[in-house]
Amino acid sequence: MFGTVLIANRGEIAMRIARTCRELGIRTVAVYSTEDRDSAVVSYADEAVQIGPGPARRSYLNIPAVVEAARQTGADAVHPGYGFLSEDADFAEVCGKNGLVFVGPPPEVIAALGDKCTARRTMAEAGLPLLPGSFGPVRSEEEARRAAERIGFPVIIKAAAGGGGRGMRVVENLNAVLPAYTDVSAEAQVLFGDSTLYVERYLPSARHVEVQVLCDAHGAGVHLGVRDCSVQRRHQKLLEESPAPRLPAEVIARMGESAVAGALAAGYVGAGTVEFLVDADAEFFFMEVNCRIQVEHPVTELVTGLDLVSEQLRIAAGEPLGLRQRDVSTRGAAIECRINVEDPDRGFVPAPGRIEAFELPGGPFVRVDTHGYPGYKMPAIYDPLLAKILAWGATREQAVARMDRALAEFRASGPGVRTTAGFLREVLADERFRAGTYDTGLVSRLLGESVNAGAAQ
């Protein structure tokens, strides 16, 4: 196992990684920007290094600065968390060239799966079901029009290098192809530095269900069940749960087997997530692979009893998986709610500020992952995620009741500070959520927005 791990991230995921490292006896190094000098992980880690000013491109995305911090502090490995450099193939390659183990898949796998067109081909060859779409990129508006006509409307135009629910537009008819193509191409170039697009069938009433996989460097892989991530607003997940409600066990098993087959076919190593769309008939279709730990990974931890960060570190250190598929079992139900500093009454605009009162829920089977504390000033220039509240129950009904109670207990207040906790209680109270019959349009319907605006595909 590693002696020292540098955590190339911030916020709650940096604290999450640091805690597992401490349990494993691994020394930790935190990196931080000038904006994050007062962050919780800076005082929690064994050592902390300032790597630049506030803007992420000059700090958390500054590869030379991160690598130099690792070299100066004697780190053996770098854990990228999620976001920032976690799916950057160049960063993974630079780590290797500097004698650092990148906690994640090999750079060539990140590059291949990060391109959605390449990922679709790889998964199709592995036997995974795909929605009708363009196997290769569409290079012009005319190509996009022809592809859309062949596939049949509605379609969704996506950035091949996209992720995080960004770089996509739903198109209902032929006249809408040109503006959508132009908008997504421009957005993809700005967000991902790559304007390549592709087109696929859009499912208006789909569920977003993902499979957690673990694969070692010795050719073994397992899946850890599914998570339903359909509670979303404008492609951004708000709540996740496991198992997916009202999804037959036989379908879950087939999804898991498909996910492992696809991951192994791609040469995947580490913890990853294979994402699917599920239609009204419980037929599932491959969507994408996330080559990192997910924000919602604790949901799987609660139902399996496994520490996924620990598994990541062991795999990165070259150890074989310590479990086979028959060893994996899930128990009960778990829900995660993401608490953002946003104001739901004003269109979810960011609402950061100094947190003067900060009270966390407790009680049986409730977990909170956060980097907040009384007196902490949430920076306005980063992701608005303040905390993740999780609840486990022997049944889904018990988990929902526990989560509602936990959200009611949560307090984060200060001048200008607002959170999404109250809105999430509204989601929990919705009849469709309670019945487990919701899809990706649930939040849009609650808010009276266009359903297509809320469907993350």
N, C-alpha and C positions, 0 to 999 in steps of 0.2 A: 504494500500500500504506500501511497505517497507520504512524504514528510511534510511538504508545504504546498498548499493550493492557493493560487491567486483567484479571487472572485471578480470576474470582469463584468460587473453589473452593479445595480443599486437597488434601493427600495426593499420591498418585502422578500423578493427572491434572493437577494444578497444575504439577508438575515437567515432565510430558510436553509441556504447552502452552508452558511457558517455554523449553524447549530448542529447539523449532521456531522460536519467535519470535527467539531469539538467532541462529539460522542465517539467518533472513530479515532481520536487522538491525533488528528491531523492539524498542523499549524495553519492558520489562515492569514491571508493578506487581502485587505480591502483596498480598492482604488476609488477615488472620489474626485468630483469637480469642486471648484470653489463654491458653487451653489449648494453642494451637499456636505459641506464641512461639519455640519451638526447632525448628520444622519446617524441613525442608531448603529449601523454596521461599523462605522468608523471607530466607535468606542468599544464595540463588541469583539472585533477581530483582534488577532494577536499583533498585527501591524497594519498600518494604513498609509497609503501613498497618494498624494495629490497628483493628478495627471493632466490637469488643464482647467480652463475656465468653464463657465456654465454650459454653453451650447454643446450638445452631445457630439457634434462632428469634431469638436476641438478637445474632447475628453473621452467619453465612453466609446466613441467610434474612431478614436485616434489610435490606429494599430501600433505604430512605433512607440507611442507613449505607454500603452498597455504592456507590450512585450518588454520594454526596458524596465518597467516597474517589476515585472516577474523576474527578470535577470538579476536586478539589483538586490532583491529580497530572497534569492535562492529558492524560488518556487520550482517544484517539479512538474506541476500541471496547472492548467488554466480552466476554470469552469465558467462558461459564458452565460449561464442562466437561460433566460428567454429574451427575445428582442435584441436590440443592439447588434452585437457581432456573433450571436449564437448560430446563425445560419449563413455565415460569411465564409465561403470556401477559401478565399485568399487568406483570411485570418487563421483558419485552421492549418493551412499550408505553412504560413510564416511561423506559427508556433512550433511545428515539427522541425523546421529548419534551424530553429534556435534552441533545440533540445528540450522543448516543453511538450508535454502531453496535452492535447486538446480533448477535453471531456465531451465527446460527441462523435459522430460518424466521421469516416475519412473524408478529406476535402473533395475527392472526385465523386463521392456519393452525394455530398451536399450539393455540389454543382449540378449533378444529373437530376436529382429530385427537386431541386429548386427551380428548374425549368419545367413548367407544367406540361409542355408538349412532350418533352423527353420522359417525364414521369408517366404520362398516359400510355406511351408506347411500351414502357417497361412493365407496367401493371397489366396491360392487355396481353403481353407475351406470357405473363405469369398466370393468366387465366382469370383475372379479376374482371367483373362486369363494369362496363363504362357506359355513360350516357352517349347518345349519338353526338358527334362533334368533329371538329377538324383535328386530325392526328398531328398535323404540322401547323406552323404559324400561318396566319393570314397576313399578307404583306401589303394589302391595299384595301381601300373601302370596297372596291369592286369584288375582291376575293371574299371579303366578309359578307357581302350581299349574296353571292352565289352559295356560300356555305350555309347562310341562314335559310335560304330558299330550299336547299337540299335537306337540311335538318328539320325544318318546320318550326313555326313560331309557337310560343315565345322562345327566344334564345337568350343567352347571356354572353356578353363579350368580356373576356378576361385578359389581364396582363399575364403573360407567360412567367414572368418573374415575380408575380404578386404574392401577397400574403397578408395575414392580419385583417382580412375582410376588406382590403382596399384594392383599387384598380379593377373595377368591374361595373357593368351596367346591364340591366335587363332591357331587352328590346322586344316590343310587342308586334311590330309590323315593319315592312320594308322601308317605309319612309323614315323610320327612326334609326336605321342602321348608320347612316353617315354621321349625324351628330354624336351618336354613342361612340362610334369608332374614333372620331376626332378627339372627343373628350378623354376617353380611356387611354388612348395612345399618349396624349400630352401628360396626363396624370401619371402614367407608368414611367415615363421618362424622368419626371421630376422625383417621384418616390423611389424608384428602383434603378434608375440609370439605364433602363432598357424598355423600349417602346414596343417590343414584340407582343402580339396579341393572338388569341385563338378564340374559337366560338364553340359553344356546346348547348345542348338542349337545356332549357330552364324548367324546373319543376315548381309550379306555383305553391303547392301545398306539401312541401317536403319537410322531413325531419333531418336534422344534422346530428349524426351519430358517429362517434369516433372510437377507435380501438387502440388501447395502450399496448405497445409491444416492447419487449426486451430482447436484444440479440447480442451474442458475444462474438469475439473474434475467431471463434473456433467452429463457426457454422451452425450454432444452435440458436433457437429462438422460441419464445413463448408469448402468448397474449394474456392480458390481465382483465379481460372483460371489456365492457363498453361504457361510454359516457354519452348522455344525451345533452347536446349543447344548443338546442333549438331556441332557447329564450335569448333573443338577440334584438338589438336595435341598430339599424343601419350597418349591418354586418359585424357589429361588435357584441361579443358574448357578455351576458349579464349574470346568468345563473346556469349551473351545470349539475347533473345528477347521474348517479349510477345505482342500479342498472337503468337502462332506458325503459320507461314505463310502457306497458302494453306491447312490448316487442317480444315475440315468441322465443323461448330458449333455443329452439332449433335454428332460428335466424341468427341469434347472437353467436352461437357456436360456429356457423358457417362464415359469419363476418370475421370472427377471430382467426379461423383457419386461413381465410383469404388474406388477411392483413399480414400474418406471419409469412405466408408464401410470397407475397409481394415484397416484403422487407428483405427476406433472404435472397430473392432474385436480384435485388438492387445492391446486394453486398452491404446491407445496413449493419452497423455496430453501435450499440448503446441503447438508450431509451428514446423511443420515437412514437409518433401517433399517426395512424393511417385513418384518414377521414372519409366518410361516406355520406351520401344522401340516401334517404329511405322514403319511398313513395307510399301512397295510401294502401297499397297491397302488400306492404312489408318487403318489397323488392329493393335491394340496395345496389348502389353504384359508386365506384371509386371516385373521389374528388381530388385529394392531394395527400402528401406526406409532410408532416412537420418534423424537421430534423433536430429536435431539441426537447427539453422538458417543457411541459405545457403549464400555463397559469393554473389550470384546473387539475393538475396531477394529484393534489391531496384527496380529491374525491375517490380516486382509485386506491390510495393508501388506506383510507378508512374502511373500505369494503374488503381489502385483501390482507391488511396487516403488514404490508411491505413498505419499506422506506425507499422510494424511487431514486432519491439522490444518492443514497448509499449504494444502490445497485449500479447507478451510473459510474460512480467512482471505482467500484470493483471491476466493472467491465473495462473501463479505461486503463486500469492497472494491469490488464491482461488476464484476469481471472476468468475461468469458465463460469457460465451460469450455475448458480447453486440450486436451481430447481428445474424440473421438467413440467410439461403441460399438465400431467396428472397430479402434480403437487400444488397447482394453483386452484384456490377455491375462493369464492366470494360469500360474504355474509351480510344480510340486512341491506339497507339502503342509505346512501349518503347524498347530501346536497351541499353545493358551494354557492354563496352569493358574493359577488364582487362589490365592495363598497368603494365607490369613486367620489372624489370631491367635485361633484357636479350638481347643478340645480335643475331637477326635473321640471319644476314649474316655469323655467325659462329656456326650455328646449335643450336641456342637459348641457348648458354652457359650463365651462370649468369654473369652480368656485373655491379656489385654494385660499390659504391664509394661515395665520398662526392659530394653532389648536390650543385653546385655553383649558377646555374640559374634555377629557378623554376617558370614557368608561367602557370597558370591554365586557361582553357577556360571559357567563360561566355556566356551571351546572353540568349534569351528566352528558357525556358524549358530544360536547361542543368544543370546537377548535378554532382558534383565531391566529392567522398569519398576518403580521403587520409590521411596519417600520415606524408607526406613529407612537407618540408619547405626549403627555401634557407639556405644552410650551414649544412643541415642534412646529416649525413653519414649513408648510408644504410648498415646494417650489412650483412656480407657475409654468415652467418651461418643459416639464417632463410629464410622463403618463400620470393621469389623475388617480390611479389606484392607491388607496390608502390601506385597505385591509381586505382580507378574505375570511368570511365567517363560514364555518362548516358545521354541519350537524349530522350525526349518524342515528339511525333507529333500526330496531329489529324489523320494522315494516316501513314502507314509504309513508304511510299516514303518520307514523310516529316521528319520522325524520322531518316531515313538513311542519308538524306541530312544534317540534323542538326548534326548528329554524325560525319560525314566526316569533316564538318567545325570545330567542337570541337577538333577532333584529330589533325587537321592542326594547331590549335592555341596552343596546348599543347607543353610545353618545359620543359625538365629536362636534364641538362647537367652538366658535370664536368669531371675531369680526369678519363678516363676509363668507364664512365657511358654511357650506351646505353639502349634504351627502345624498346618495341614492338609497339609503336604507329604507326610508318610508315607502318609496316607490316599489321596492322589491317586496314589501309586505303586500302591496296591492296585487302584484303578480301571483304571490302565493295564494291569495284569496280568490283568484279568478276560477270560475267553475271548470274551464277547459284545462287549466293547470292541475287542479285537484283531481280531475278525472284522468289525467295523463293523455288527453286527446289533442294536445296542442301541437303546433308546427312552428316553422320559423317566422310566420306572420303574426304570432300571438301579441307581441309587444306593439307592433304597428296597429293592430286592431284596438288594443287598449288605449292608444294615444290618438286614434283617429287619423293615422297617417296612411299613406299608400302601402299596401302589403308588400309590393315589390321593393320598397325602400328598406324593409326590414329583413329581407330574405338573403341570408348569407350563403352563397354557393361558391 
